[in-house]
Amino acid sequence: MKISKNPISHALTSFNDAARETVGTIAARKSGKIHHLPATIWKKKESTVSSPLDIAIERTQEFFFREQLPAGYWWAELESNVTITAEYIMLFHFMGLVDREKERKMANYLLRQQTTAGYWTLWHGGPGDLSTTIEAYFALKLAGYPADHPAMSKARAFILEHGGILKARVFTKIFLALFGEFSWLGVPSMPIEMMLLPTGFTFNMYEFSSWSRATIIPLAIVMAERPVRKLPPWARVQELYVRPPRPTDYTFTKEDGILTWKNIFIGIDHVLKVYEASPIRPGRKKAMAIAEKWVLEHQEPTGDWGGIQPAMLNSVLALHVLGYANDHPAVARGLQALANFCIEGDDELVLQSCVSPVWDTALGLMAMVDSGVPTDHPSLSKAAQWLLDREVRRPGDWKIKSPDLEPGGWAFEFMNDWYPDVDDSGIVMMAIKNVKVKDQRAKEDTITRGIAWCLGMQSKNGGWGAFDKDNTKHILNKIPFADLEALIDPPTADLTGRMLELMGTYGYPKDHPAGVRALKFIRETQEPEGPWWGRWGVNYIYGTWSVMSGLAAFGEDMSQPWIRKAVEWLMSHQNEDGGWGECCESYIDPRLAGTGPSTASQTGWALLTLLAAGEVASSSVVRGVQYLLDTQKPDGTWDEDAFTGTGFPKFFMIKYHIYRNCFPLMALGRYRALADKGL
């Protein structure tokens, strides 16, 4: 099984340049030919570097020049928690495909991520997480680590102290149930007959978020079959129960009160359990056929499903449960797609939850443009052309609610045509706007399609979600299955700010209906203290950056009191060292909003926010710039251990390895440009 089908930027991984680089191209996706611009069009600027600011900018520019891959893109590691790799080990055992050498490397990775206290966390420096620790323990047990191994003993003590398996989250219980280590009766019902519900019905699959839909449909197949692969005694984890489970342990804990939505859905789940045990289920066969067809149709030519590990792993698992052989083309492509998400070093192997080459390339390109690299530079032209070649030109699931909308836009990954998103699309179009490519007319046509698609994805309330419009059935987050609180994709302030910035960048007037509705949404979602909650980055600093950038680009008067309130909030949360930081715990406790040790990426967001508000000469900006200059390393990069990206608030946090370098460069570049103009 080939690892890392596509080259990854070596310096942008947690493996310290140990990632394997292979030569390859994306299957079924032919890139346009890259034409290098002649030297007569671009001439290297004579070196006039003298100030510390100029030196810092040039160092980071040189870093990005070095890290750009031959095809023109940038691609950094997307780091998350260890459950992604632990579940990979489980999948191989369930399918009978264990590769002991790869398993050894994955086990090494799991052990390196274990804290000295014995548990595993959801983000760097975070508290111990029960479900994550259970999954890591189980994966290590499968890999041959005995229960009396010191690492296992410490992990087990933490697990038992926090309630054991019965207190784990739903997905952890599902993986344990696959091996008979937990009862399927204790897994919340998601009956396969949901596939028969009409579009628009509350529990229709298209009312779930794209990531939930792509994961739940294959999981519903698995849960309908309830397979169990029995384990040898040495691999079992019954020692993770505080006491032997009783039948009542497989019921769900009710909330205080009688008529709460959670209690109502728990009651419904009891009824569904009775139904699922019945031999008479007239719609089951038809629903299973529809779900199987859906899974097969939604597989990309490259083997991916939804561009994310949960959808990919569970789709492979579903096909296996349905009787597809391991060498069946759909299964084999799916396994290869998972392998392509791996980063392998000499002694470790990690499976990423997702890959972000389009996002990384767009951000890297934007940073280079903002920092003054000429827009006809061959490196930038190559990156822009690579992005243009990634345009999505076929209908995806979004078509269900927007049947008349023409395809356009970009996805996050190398290939994920079923699920382009407005965030990537907006950043891509802003990044390539002024970059010269050979066929400027084709670029303009692509942008026209992309903007039309983005505007067509606006929800009724004036905001934007990531992948679907009007994905707002909040009641779905109350069902027992929804313990991650992320079954929907509602409009958020950060994405709406991005769309305002896109519209402003391309000259849309302030009275444009989409802009008017978006501004109303922004006003309604502002926090009382002034900032905006961030859905896709940590957290209020991220949300405020995205919104303020959008307001400034769209021509909003930045001196208005409600906008100044956000500026004052941000300034009041600057750290003594001049930087900004915010901990992941702010999603759990809003009183921690804007507080945490300074990081390069969050300082970049804060500076970009203040620059958008016209604060270029303020002491806060000067101190923030100095923080970045003081913490930059000689090679033009910054260190950052913190997870500042968000998958699911509270439950799935991300470290984008490109963030610590692209956002500081963007901020320093924009600061220099504005300071030079005397603004």
N, C-alpha and C positions, 0 to 999 in steps of 0.2 A: 504494500500500500504506500503510494508516494506521499510524502509529507510536504506541505507548503508549496503547492502547485505554482503559486505566484510569489515573486521575490518580495521580501519585506525589508524595510529600512533597518539595517542592523543596529544602529545606535539608538533606535526608538523601541527597544524591547527590554523586558526585565531580565533577559538572559545575557546582558552585557556583551553584545556582539556575537553571541553564540548561535543565533538563529540560522537555520540552513537556507541558503539562497539557491534556487533552481531556476532554470530557464524554462519558460512556458508561456503560453497565451491562454486567454479565456476561451474555452470551447464554445462554439456556436455564436461567437461575437467577434466579428472581424473589425479591427480598428482601421480608421482612415489613415492613409499614409501621412507621416509627419514630414513636413517640408521645413528644413532649417533655413532661416532667413539669411541672406547674404550679409557679409560684414559691412557693406556700404550702407545698409539700413540701420544697423545697430553698431555703435562704437562704444567700447568700454569707457565710462566716465573717468577722466583724469582724477587720480587720487588726491583729494583735498581733505582727507580725514585728519582731524586735529583734536576735536573735543572728545571727552569721554563718551558722550552720547553717540557721536559719529562712529567711534571705534566699536561701541557695543552693537550698534545696528549692523555694521559691516561684518562683525564676527558671526552674528546669527544668520545673516544672509548667506555667508560662506558655508555655514552648517547646512542650510537647506539646499544649497547647490550640491554639496557633497552627498546629501541623503536622497536626492531625487533619483528615482529608479530609471533605468534605460528607456522604458516605455513612456516616461513623462510624468508618472504619478508619484505621490508620496503615500506611504502606508505604514502606520505605526501600530504597535500592539494595542489591543483593547482588553484591558485587564479587569477581571471581576473576582468573584469568590470561587472557592475550590469545588463547589457542587458541580460546576460544569464538567470538570475533569473527572470527578468522582463518578458521575453518572455515565461517563464514557466507559469507565472500567466495568460498571454494572451492565451496560449494553452488551459489551463483548462477552461477558459471562452468560448472559441470558441467551445470546445467539450462538454460543459455542464457538466463538472466534478469538479466543484469548491468544495474544501474542505476548509471551512472557517478557521479552526484552522491552517492548513498549510499555507494558504494565509496570515493569521495574522503574522505568523513567518517570511514569506518572505518579507512582508511589513516592518516589524521591521528591517530586514537586509538592505533593500533599504534605509530606513531613517537613519540608522547608517552610511551608506556610503556617505550620502549627505554632501557636504562641508558647512561650515558656510556661504559661499557666495550664497548658494542655488543650485549650479549645481553639476553634477556628472562628474567624470574624467575617462580617459582610463587607467591611472596608478596613483600610489600614488604620490601625490604632483603635478600632471600634471595640465594643463589648463582645463577649463571647456569644455566639449564636447557636442555639440548641440544634436546629434542623441541619445547619451546615456542619456542625460537629458530628452529628449522627451519620450523615452521608459520607463524610471523610473517614470516619471509623469503619463503617461498613465496607467501603471501597478498599481500605487497607486490609481488612479481614479477608476479603476476596483475593487480594494480592498475596496472601500468605502470612501476614503479620499476626502472631498469636496474641491472645487476650492479655497475656502477662508481659508483653513487650512494654518497656517504660512509657513510650509515647501513647500506647493504647490504654494503659492503666490510668494515666492522667486524664485522657479524654473521657474515659468511662466515668471517672469520678465526677467530672463536670456534668456529663449527661444525666447521671442519676440524681445529682444534686438539684437539677432543674426539671425533674419530673419524668425523665426517660422518654421512650418512644411515644407514649400516649399523648405527650404534649407537643409533638412535632407538627409541622405544617403539612398541608394536604399532599404536596408533591413528594415529600419525603416518605409519607405513608404509602403512596402509590408504588414507589420503587421498592419498598420493603415488601409490599403485598405481592409483587411479581415473583418474589423468592420464598413466599410463604412465611415471612417474618412478621407480618401484620395481616389482620383479617380484612378481606375486601369489604366486609360489612361495615367497617369503620371508615370507609372512603365515601365522601359525599357523592350522591348520585348525579350523573350527567347522562341520562338515558339517550341511547342512540336515536330514539324516535324524535329527538329534537330536530333532526335533519328534515323531518316532514313538515315542520311548522312553516306557514307562509311568510313571505317577506313582509316586514313591518310589524309582525307579532313580537311582543316584548322579548321572548326567549328565542327568537330566530337567530341563527348563527351570525347574520349580518348586522345584528345589534350589538354583538361583541366587538371588541377592538380587533384589529388585524392580527396582532400577535397572539391574542387569546384564541381567536378563530382557528388560526393555523396550528395551534397546539391542541386545542380541545377536540377538534374533529378527529384527528388520529387517536387521541387518548380515549375518546368515546368508544372507538372500535375496540381498543384494548380492554376498557372497563366493561364492555358488553360481554367479552369472552372470559374475563377474569382468569387469565392463565397463571399458573404457578410452576416455577422451575425449582424443584427441591434441591437444597444445598447439602453438602456433606457436613457432618457435625462440626468440623474445625472452622467452617465458614459462617456458621450461624451467629446471630447477635441477640439471642434471647437474654443475655446478661444485661442488656440495655433497658429492660423493664424493671421498674422499682419493685414490682411484685407481679406474679402471674396475672395476666389480664382476665377480667370477667366479662360476660356478655354486655353488661351495662357500660363498660368502658368504651364500647364502640358507638355509643350515642353521643350527641353533641350537646355541649353546655349551653343552656338557655340564658338569655339576658334577664335582668330584673324587669318585672312587668309582664303583662300577658300579650297585649296586641302590639308587639314590636315586629318590624319586618323580619328581623333575624329569627325570632321565635316562630313566626308564621312559616318561614322557609324551612326551619328545622322540622316542623310538623309535616310540611309537604314532603320533605326528604324521607320521613318515616313511611308515608304512603307509597312513595316511589320504590322504596326497598321491597315492600310487599308486592308491588306490580312486577318488579324485576325478577322476583323469585317465582312468579307464576309461569307455568308452561305455556300459557296462552298469551302471546304477544303478537297480535295480527300485523302490526306494522314493522316488526323488528327486521325481517328479512329485506324488505324494501329499503328501510333506512340504512341498513348495513351496506347494501349495494350502492346507494347514493353516496355514502361517506367514502367508500372505497374508490369510487369514480372521482370524487372531489380530490382525494389525496393524489391520485395518479395524474389528474389534470393540472394540479397546482405545483407539480415538480418542475423546476426549471431544467433546461437542457443540460446544465452543469451538474444537476443532481440536487441542488438546494431546494429547501422549502422555506419560504418566508424570510430567508436570510438570517435566521437565528437558530441557535442550538436546540432550544426546546421543540420547535416545530420540526426540525430536521431529525433529531434523535427519535422523537415520538412517532414520526411518519415511518421511519425505518422499522421501528418496533411494531407499529400497526400492521405493516405489510408482512412482517415475520409471523405475527400472530395469525394472520389470515392464511398462512400456508405458503407464502412466496419463498422460494429458495434463496439462500444467501447469495447465490450467483445470478439471480434474476436481474435483468438490466436495471430495473427501477431501484432495487435494493443495493446493487453494486454501485450505481451512481450516487445513491444517497450516502453510502459509507465513504466513498471517495470525497464527496462534498464535505463531510465531517473532517476527514483527514486534511483537507485543504485549509481548514480553520486552525490547524495545529501549528505550534511553534516547537521545534525540537532542537535541543542542544545535545552536547556530548553525554549528559547524565540526567537530563530532565525533559519532560514532554508535557505541554499544557494545551488543552483545547480551549480556544476562545469562544465566548458566547456569541460573538458576531465579529465581522470584519468591517472596517470603515474606510476603504480607500477613496471613495468619492468625497466623503466628508473631510478626510484628512487633506486630500489634494486641493479641494476648494479653499479650505482654511489656510493652507500653506501658500497657495497662490495669492489669496487676498492679502496675507501678511507681507509677501514680497512686493506686491504692488504698493501697498500702503507705506512701505519702508523706502520707496523710491527707486526700486529696480525698474529700468525702462520697460514700458509695455510692449516693445518689440524685441525684447531679449529672447533669444532662442529657447531658453529654459522655460520661460513663461508661456511662450507660444506652444511649446510642446505639451505643457500641462493643460492649457486651455483646450487644445485639440483632443487630448485624451478624454477630458470631461465631455466635450461635445459628442464624442463617439459613444458615450455611455447614456445618451438620452433614451428614455423609455418611450417606445412608439407602439405599444399594444395596450389594449384595455386590461385593467386589473379589477380587483374586487370593488374598488371605489365606484365602478360603473353601475353597481346595483342601485345606489342612491343618486347617481348623476348620469343617467342613461344617455343624455344628449351631449355630454362633455367629451371633447376630443382628447386623445392621449397626449401627454407631454410630461416634462419634468424629469427628475432624477431620483434614484434610490440611493441607499446608504452604501451598498455593497458592490462588488464587481458585477454581479447580476442578481436582480430581484425584481423582475418586470411586473410581477403581480402586485407589488407594494412600493411604488414610488412614494415619496413624502414631501410635504411642502417645505420642511426645514432645509433638507439637502437642496431642494430645487431653488429656494431663495438664495442660499449662500452661493451656489454654483453660478447663478445668473449675475449676482453682484460681483463675484470674483472675475468672471470672464468679460465683463462689460467693455473694458477699454483695452483688453489684451489683443494684439494683432495676430490674426491667423491668416492662412492663405486664402480661404474662401470666406470673406467677411459677410457676403450675402447669405450663405448657408447658416452662419452663426446668428445673424439677425432673425432668420426664419425660425431657428431653434428656440431663441429667446422669446419670440412672439408666441409660439406654441406653449412654452413653459409658463409664461405669465398668465396666459388665458386659462391654463389648467389650474394654476394656483388660485386665481380669483374664483374659478368655478368650484373650488373646494371650501369656500367660506360657508360657515354654518349659519343657521337662522338667527342666532343670538349675536352675530357680528364677529365672532372669533373664529379661530382655526384650530382644529386638532391636527395630528401629525399625518395620519393615513386615510382617515374617513371623515366625511362631513356629518354633522348632526348625530354623532355617536355618543349620545347623552343619556342613556337609560341608566341613571345612577342606582336604580334599584338592583341592578345586576351585581353590584358590589356588596350586596347584603346576603347573597346566597351562601350556604356553607362552603362551597367550593372556592369562594373568593377571599381566602384568607390573606392574599397578597394585595387586596384592594386595588386591583389594576385590570379589571375585566373590560373597561371601556376606555375610549380615547376622546375625551371631551375637549372642547376648545380651551386654550390656556393663554395667559398673557404673553409668555415668552414667544410662542409661535405667532401670535397676532402682532406683536412688535416686529418680528422678522418680516411679516408680510407688509407692514407699513413701511419698513425700511426698503423693501424691494420696490414698492410702488413709488416711493420718493426718489429712489435712485434712478428710476426710469421716467421721471417727470410727470407722474400722474397728478392731476390737480386736487386741491384739498376738498373740493366739493364732489369728488367722485363718490358714488353711492357706497362702494365697498369700503372706502376710506372713512367715510362718515360713520358707518356702522361699526367699523373697527375701533375708532376713537371712543365711541360710546362704550364699547366692551372694555376698553382699557380703563376708562374712568371708573367703571363699575367694579373692576377687579383689583383696584389699588388697595393696599392694606392701610388701615387707619394711621399707622406711623409714617407712611409714605412710600415704601418699596412695593415690589410685586413678587409674588411667589414664583419660583422657577420650577417648571415641570421636568426639564431635560438637563439641568445643571444645578449644582449646589450653590446656593438655593435662592435666597432673596437677592444676593449680589448678582447672580446670573440672570434672574428674571428682570431685575431693574436695568441691567445693562441692555438686554434685548429690547425692552420697551422704550427706554430713553433713546437708544440708537434709532428706533423706528420713528419716534416723535420728531426728533431733529431732522431726519432725512425727509419726512413728509411735510416739513415746513411749519411745524407747530411752534408757537411762541414759547420759548423755553424759560421765560421769566414769569410765567403764570404761577400763582401760589401753589397749586396742586403739584406742579412739576418741581418747583423749588423745594417742596416738602421732601421729595425723593432725594434731591441733591443734599439737603441738610442731613437726612437720615444716613446717607452713605458717608458723608464727611465725619459724622459723629461716630462711625464704626471703624475708622482708620486706626490701625494699631500703632503703638509707640515706635516701632521700627520703620514706620512709613508705609508698610504694606497693608493688604487686606486679606482676610481669610474667613471662612465659614465652615463649620463642622457639619458632617452629615446628620448629626443629631438634631439639627434645626428642623428637620422634617417631623421629628417626634415631638419636640418642644419648641414652639415658635418663639419662646423667650430667648432662645439662642440665635435668633436671626442675625446674620452679619457678624457673628463672633467666632473666633477661632484663630489658630496660628496663621501667620501670613503665608500665602502661597504665590508662586509666580503667575499661575493662570488666573486666580481670582483678583490679584492686583491688576493684571491686565484688563479684566472686565471692569473693575472699578475706575481705572484711568480712562478707559474708552467711554464710560458713562459720563464722567465729569467733563471730558473733552467735548462730548456731544452737547453738554449743557452750557458750553462756553466758558469753562473754568480753567482755561489753559494757563493762566498766570497765577492761579490760586496757590497758596502754600500747600494745600493738600495734594495737588497734582505734582508740584515740585518735589515734595517728600516721597510721593509714590514712584516717580521716575528715579529718584536717587536710590530707593530700595531696590529697584530692578538692576540698576547699574552696580550696586554694591554686592548683589547676590549672583550676578552672572559669572559663569565659569570661563576660563580662558578659551575654551573651544566654542564659545557663543551660546551655550545651553544653560539651563537652570535645573537644579535638583528639585524634585517634588515627589514626596511619598503619598500625599493625600489623594483620596478619590474625590474628584470634583465634577464628575459626570454622573448622571442619574438614569437608571433604567426604570425601576419602579421605586418611587419615593418610599423610604424607610426599609425596603426589603431587598433591593437589588441596585447596588451602586457600582460605578464604573470609573476606572482610571484610563483616560485617553492619554497615551504617552506622547502625543503630539502637542497637547494643550500647554504644557509648561514652557514651550518654545514659540509656538505660533502666536499666542495672544500677547506675550510681552513684546514680540517684534512688531505686531500690529499697533500696540499702544505707543511704543517708542517712536515708530514711524509717523504716526498721526500727530504725536506731540511735536516732533521736529518740524513737520510741515506747517502746523498752525503757528508755532513759535516763530518760524522764519517769516511768516506773513504778518507777524505782529498782532495776531488775534488773541 
